[in-house]
Amino acid sequence: MKLATKILSAVLLTGVVALANTLVTVNGKAITQQAVNTELMNATQGRFNQVPAEKQAEFRQQVLQQLIGKELIYGDAKKTGVLKTKEYKEEYKKLEERMKKELAIRVWQKKVVDDIKISDITLKDYYNKNKEEFNEKEAVHARHILVKEEVDAKVIINELKPLSGQKLQAKFEELAKSRSTGPSGSKGGDLGFFAQGRMVPAFNDKVFTMNVGTITMTPVKTQFGYHIIYLQEKNNAATKSFKDVKPSIEQRLKMEKFKSVMQSKMAALQKKATIK
């Protein structure tokens, strides 16, 4: 599979697979879903989940390409001796000094946040007034087998048609591992859970009409090739419980209170300091 296709397939069809999954390797160096997620959360200040669904895949692709670029440049820098130059060593030393200060500030700020207490009454009140924030879309857990030619997809479907239940799932996983060209093939085609709008349109539209425990009886065509889909589980749209979202509400309200706490602390520190 060409690199561009592999990147797009990894981004659009495995965005919700386990965090540690390797999306691509660059000269033997793995770039994982966790690395992409970390970059996305940093870039959006922890609000990536609030980005419109139609934009999330695009952002994932951009970040993955950036990480690939960094690995390529860093690899060439090592090969060409950049890490041994005087300029590199001097800049590294300056960066190290800056990082000592930045890390100390970061740990200090975390301690301030950790010391902020939000009552359960306040947390529950926020939940009751903002329940729309915690609505979950309908989500499915699916597997897929991706092949290049439609005829190959039809052959696989014919092998699976006579089966049902656990035998169908087991055979599907087996065929995904041996015949799928997608990055999830090694995991039995497992795409994990994903909500409406997370997959490419043709794939998305089909999988959300399926019954649990069934496969697509005709291949689903996308820009990546032809898919055979197996629907493993389905979760209906629902509102997350207070228990489930309590930690995130607490963190959000702490960060809001952190601003006023910091103003007070900075005023006190400036009062004690000698600033000329």
C-alpha positions in Angstrom: 0.0 0.0 0.0 1.3 3.4 -0.9 2.3 5.7 2.0 -0.3 8.3 1.3 -3.1 5.6 1.2 -1.7 4.0 4.3 -1.7 7.3 6.2 -5.3 8.1 5.2 -6.5 4.6 6.0 -4.8 4.7 9.4 -6.3 8.0 10.2 -9.9 7.5 9.0 -10.4 3.9 9.8 -8.5 3.4 13.0 -8.9 6.7 14.8 -10.5 5.0 17.8 -8.6 1.8 18.0 -6.5 1.2 21.2 -4.2 4.1 22.0 -0.9 2.3 21.7 -1.6 1.1 18.1 1.2 1.8 15.6 -0.2 3.8 12.7 3.0 3.9 10.6 6.7 3.3 11.0 9.4 5.7 9.7 12.7 4.0 9.2 11.8 1.5 11.9 10.5 4.2 14.4 6.8 3.7 15.3 4.3 6.5 15.3 1.4 5.5 17.5 -2.2 6.6 17.9 -1.2 7.7 21.4 1.4 10.1 19.9 -1.1 11.6 17.5 -3.7 12.0 20.2 -1.3 13.7 22.5 -0.4 16.2 19.8 -4.0 16.8 19.0 -4.9 17.4 22.6 -2.0 19.8 23.0 -2.9 21.7 19.9 -6.5 22.1 21.0 -5.8 22.7 24.7 -7.5 19.5 25.6 -10.6 20.2 23.6 -10.1 18.0 20.5 -13.4 16.2 21.2 -15.2 19.5 20.7 -13.8 19.8 17.2 -16.6 19.1 14.6 -16.5 15.4 13.6 -16.0 16.3 9.9 -12.8 18.1 10.8 -11.3 15.6 13.2 -10.1 13.2 10.6 -8.5 16.0 8.7 -6.7 17.2 11.8 -5.5 13.7 12.5 -4.1 13.4 9.1 -2.2 16.7 9.4 -0.7 15.7 12.7 0.3 12.3 11.5 2.0 13.9 8.5 3.8 16.4 10.8 5.1 13.6 13.0 6.3 11.7 10.0 8.1 14.8 8.8 9.8 15.3 12.2 11.1 11.7 12.2 12.5 12.1 8.7 14.3 15.3 9.5 15.6 14.1 12.9 16.8 10.9 11.3 18.7 12.9 8.6 20.1 15.3 11.2 21.6 12.4 13.1 23.0 10.8 10.0 24.6 14.1 8.8 26.2 14.8 12.2 24.1 17.7 13.3 23.9 16.3 16.9 27.7 16.5 17.1 28.1 20.1 16.0 29.0 23.0 18.3 25.9 24.9 17.4 23.6 22.0 18.3 25.3 21.5 21.7 25.1 25.2 22.6 21.5 25.4 21.6 20.7 22.1 23.5 22.3 23.6 26.6 20.2 26.7 26.3 17.1 24.6 25.8 17.9 22.5 28.8 18.2 25.6 31.0 14.8 26.9 29.7 13.2 23.5 30.3 14.3 23.4 33.9 12.4 26.6 34.5 9.4 25.6 32.5 9.2 22.2 34.1 9.4 23.7 37.6 6.6 26.2 36.7 4.5 23.4 35.3 4.9 21.2 38.5 4.2 24.3 40.6 1.0 25.1 38.7 -0.2 21.5 38.9 0.2 21.6 42.7 -1.9 24.8 42.8 -4.6 23.1 40.7 -4.5 19.9 42.8 -5.0 22.0 46.0 -8.2 23.6 44.6 -11.3 21.8 45.9 -14.7 21.7 44.2 -17.7 20.5 46.2 -19.9 17.6 45.0 -22.8 20.0 45.2 -21.2 22.4 42.7 -20.2 19.5 40.4 -23.7 18.1 40.4 -25.2 21.5 39.8 -23.0 22.0 36.7 -24.0 18.6 35.4 -27.7 19.2 35.8 -27.4 22.6 34.1 -25.3 21.4 31.2 -26.5 17.9 30.4 -26.3 18.5 26.6 -22.6 18.6 26.9 -22.6 14.9 28.0 -24.8 13.5 25.3 -23.2 10.6 23.5 -24.0 9.8 19.9 -25.0 6.3 18.8 -21.8 4.3 18.5 -20.8 0.9 17.0 -18.0 -1.5 17.5 -17.1 -3.0 14.1 -14.4 -5.0 12.2 -13.6 -4.8 8.6 -11.6 -6.6 5.9 -10.2 -4.3 3.3 -9.2 -5.6 -0.2 -8.2 -3.9 -3.4 -10.6 -5.7 -5.8 -14.3 -6.2 -5.6 -14.0 -9.8 -6.8 -11.8 -10.5 -3.8 -14.3 -9.0 -1.5 -17.1 -11.2 -2.9 -15.1 -14.3 -2.5 -14.6 -13.5 1.2 -18.3 -12.8 1.7 -19.2 -16.1 0.1 -16.8 -17.8 2.6 -18.6 -16.1 5.5 -22.2 -16.3 4.4 -22.9 -19.8 5.8 -21.7 -18.9 9.3 -23.3 -17.1 12.2 -22.7 -16.3 15.8 -19.3 -16.9 17.3 -18.2 -19.0 14.3 -18.8 -16.1 12.0 -16.8 -13.6 14.2 -13.9 -16.1 14.6 -13.7 -16.7 10.8 -14.0 -13.0 10.1 -11.1 -12.3 12.4 -9.1 -15.1 10.8 -9.7 -13.8 7.2 -9.0 -10.2 8.3 -5.5 -11.3 9.6 -4.7 -13.2 6.4 -6.3 -11.1 3.7 -7.0 -7.6 4.8 -4.7 -4.8 3.4 -5.8 -2.4 6.1 -3.7 -1.5 9.2 -6.3 -3.2 11.5 -5.9 -6.5 9.7 -3.4 -7.8 12.2 -6.0 -7.3 15.0 -8.7 -9.2 13.2 -10.0 -6.0 11.5 -10.9 -4.5 14.8 -11.8 -0.8 14.6 -13.1 -0.4 18.1 -16.0 1.8 19.0 -16.8 4.9 16.9 -19.6 7.4 16.6 -21.6 8.7 13.7 -19.5 10.7 11.3 -16.1 9.3 12.3 -15.7 7.0 9.2 -15.7 7.9 5.5 -19.3 8.4 4.3 -19.9 5.1 2.4 -18.5 3.1 5.3 -20.3 5.1 8.0 -23.7 5.0 6.2 -23.6 1.2 5.9 -22.3 0.2 9.3 -25.0 2.2 11.2 -27.8 0.3 9.4 -26.5 -3.1 10.2 -27.7 -5.6 12.8 -25.3 -6.8 15.5 -23.6 -10.1 14.6 -24.0 -9.7 10.8 -21.7 -8.9 7.9 -22.3 -6.8 4.7 -23.5 -9.1 2.0 -22.1 -6.8 -0.7 -18.7 -5.1 -0.7 -18.7 -1.4 0.5 -16.6 0.7 -1.8 -14.5 3.7 -0.5 -11.4 5.4 -1.8 -9.3 2.8 0.1 -10.8 -0.2 -1.7 -13.6 -2.7 -0.9 -14.7 -3.4 2.6 -16.5 -6.3 4.2 -17.9 -5.1 7.5 -18.8 -7.1 10.6 -20.9 -5.3 13.3 -19.8 -6.6 16.7 -21.7 -4.3 19.1 -23.9 -1.2 19.1 -24.5 1.4 21.8 -27.6 3.6 21.5 -27.4 7.4 21.9 -27.4 8.3 25.6 -26.4 10.9 28.2 -23.4 10.0 30.2 -24.0 9.6 33.9 -22.8 12.1 36.5 -20.5 9.4 37.9 -18.8 9.0 34.5 -18.2 12.7 33.8 -17.6 13.9 37.4 -13.8 13.8 37.0 -13.9 15.9 33.7 -16.3 18.4 35.3 -14.1 18.7 38.3 -11.0 19.4 36.2 -12.8 22.0 34.1 -14.1 23.9 37.1 -10.7 23.7 38.8 -9.1 25.3 35.7 -11.7 28.1 35.8 -11.0 28.7 39.4 -7.3 28.4 38.8 -7.3 31.8 37.0 -8.5 33.7 40.0 -6.2 31.8 42.4 -3.2 32.6 40.2 -4.1 36.3 40.2 -4.1 36.2 44.0 -0.9 34.2 44.2 0.9 36.4 41.7 -0.1 39.6 43.6 1.2 38.1 46.8 4.5 37.0 45.2 5.0 40.4 43.6 4.4 42.1 46.9 7.2 40.1 48.5 9.6 40.3 45.6 12.2 43.0 44.8 11.4 44.2 41.3 13.3 47.2 40.0 
